[in-house]
Amino acid sequence: MPRNGEEVRKRLQWAALELFRERGYEQTTAAEIAAKAGVTERTFFRHFPDKREVLFDGEAAFSEALMIAIHNAPEELGPWDTLHFAFNRVKHVFVENRPFTEPRRHVIASDPALQERAAAKTRSLIAAVASALCKRGLTAPQANLAAQMGMATLSHGVAAWFNDDSIDLGEHIVRAFEEARELSSSNVTTVKGKRKGSKH
């Protein structure tokens, strides 16, 4: 039976992920996760308040790292470049956790309750990013808009990386930010091949 706390948490996470994929989230119990991980159900609840949180462990640490990165961004950077700077500082978290997070996203997508939980976590992270941007001088509405746009852009880059890891995550993030900038430009190409504002 594992004794190290961090080892136990990881075993519980992987056991839960495997069972969720095999049986489905609703059909899996905390007791079954604990048994598969080789620990007691009481041990499970010492580490996680419920079976949902097994999939979301580490998000508080990620949020804290992102806040630090925003705080440490060069003062001369504007909001958009600040977020780009910060996301690059925490991209290693995605890289290190990919073996778990890639199958995890499929489990979340298959269950409405998990989707709701993920959405709540995202809203919380956006609020934290907005708060950090306010400390850099933005008004609350500006910070909230920038945070929502930034997190959506990051998600776009990460999703592209999951689909094609032959390109470094950092490059995917760069491309996502470039796409976002292009969408705000009058020269963006439309679906019909015309450009916004073009009369031809």
Secondary structure, 3 states (H helix, E strand, C coil): CCCCHHHHHHHHHHHHHHHHHHHCCCCCCHHHHHHHHCCCHHHHHHHCCCHHHHHCCCHHHHHHHHHHHHHCCCCCCCHHHHHHHHHHHHHHHHHHHHHHHHHHHHHHHCCHHHHHHHHHHHHHHHHHHHHHHHCCCCCHHHHHHHHHHHHHHHHHHHHHHHHCCCCCHHHHHHHHHHHHHHHCCCCCECCCCCECCCCC
